[in-house]
């Protein structure tokens, strides 16, 4: 008797809409849910440091909203593809939505202006390239790649021509954003103990 492997059913957009809330890190790549291991304490610490500065900045100036993961950003409905940037910023101006409208969205199908990714030790060039391609596809304008290993922040401009490095910031530098021109943050603050 031949043994056959189980056939995995790929998630469709309709399946996704019926899925209960999951407070775990995952992305859906071509209908397949890919779970990520729990982030490290350092990873979460960096997110906290950035959110402590970024969220009050955009809120005070009524520019938009900054949100941490987990939050699905739909890249495509068919095949179903989502990404969960560590932090995203979306402007009211570009989205055409108010804070209340953004908050009440059931599915996030808008292009963030800025995504921030903290690189994990297991991150490969291939997975990073795939993420950047997805962000470019939906119209994300800027991406920060944060390396805890080298204490650096690489800022990339994303466009239909691809990803272009704006700058690589290291110790003693102040990060600047093209998307949020009024926002600056010291690299030391990203990696600070407190």
Secondary structure as the mmCIF struct_conf table of DSSP 4:
data_model
#
loop_
_struct_conf.conf_type_id
_struct_conf.id
_struct_conf.beg_label_comp_id
_struct_conf.beg_label_asym_id
_struct_conf.beg_label_seq_id
_struct_conf.end_label_comp_id
_struct_conf.end_label_asym_id
_struct_conf.end_label_seq_id
HELX_LH_PP_P HELX_LH_PP_P1 UNK A 5 UNK A 12
HELX_RH_AL_P HELX_RH_AL_P1 UNK A 13 UNK A 18
BEND BEND1 UNK A 19 UNK A 19
HELX_LH_PP_P HELX_LH_PP_P2 UNK A 20 UNK A 21
BEND BEND2 UNK A 24 UNK A 24
STRN STRN1 UNK A 26 UNK A 29
TURN_TY1_P TURN_TY1_P1 UNK A 30 UNK A 31
STRN STRN2 UNK A 32 UNK A 35
HELX_LH_PP_P HELX_LH_PP_P3 UNK A 37 UNK A 40
HELX_RH_AL_P HELX_RH_AL_P2 UNK A 41 UNK A 60
TURN_TY1_P TURN_TY1_P2 UNK A 61 UNK A 62
STRN STRN3 UNK A 64 UNK A 68
BEND BEND3 UNK A 69 UNK A 70
STRN STRN4 UNK A 73 UNK A 76
TURN_TY1_P TURN_TY1_P3 UNK A 77 UNK A 80
STRN STRN5 UNK A 81 UNK A 83
BEND BEND4 UNK A 86 UNK A 86
STRN STRN6 UNK A 87 UNK A 91
HELX_RH_AL_P HELX_RH_AL_P3 UNK A 92 UNK A 95
TURN_TY1_P TURN_TY1_P4 UNK A 96 UNK A 96
HELX_RH_AL_P HELX_RH_AL_P4 UNK A 99 UNK A 103
TURN_TY1_P TURN_TY1_P5 UNK A 104 UNK A 104
BEND BEND5 UNK A 106 UNK A 107
BEND BEND6 UNK A 110 UNK A 110
BEND BEND7 UNK A 113 UNK A 113
STRN STRN7 UNK A 114 UNK A 118
HELX_LH_PP_P HELX_LH_PP_P4 UNK A 119 UNK A 120
TURN_TY1_P TURN_TY1_P6 UNK A 121 UNK A 122
HELX_RH_AL_P HELX_RH_AL_P5 UNK A 125 UNK A 138
TURN_TY1_P TURN_TY1_P7 UNK A 139 UNK A 139
STRN STRN8 UNK A 142 UNK A 147
TURN_TY1_P TURN_TY1_P8 UNK A 148 UNK A 151
STRN STRN9 UNK A 152 UNK A 159
TURN_TY1_P TURN_TY1_P9 UNK A 160 UNK A 161
STRN STRN10 UNK A 162 UNK A 169
TURN_TY1_P TURN_TY1_P10 UNK A 171 UNK A 172
STRN STRN11 UNK A 174 UNK A 176
BEND BEND8 UNK A 178 UNK A 178
TURN_TY1_P TURN_TY1_P11 UNK A 179 UNK A 182
STRN STRN12 UNK A 184 UNK A 186
HELX_RH_AL_P HELX_RH_AL_P6 UNK A 187 UNK A 190
BEND BEND9 UNK A 191 UNK A 191
#
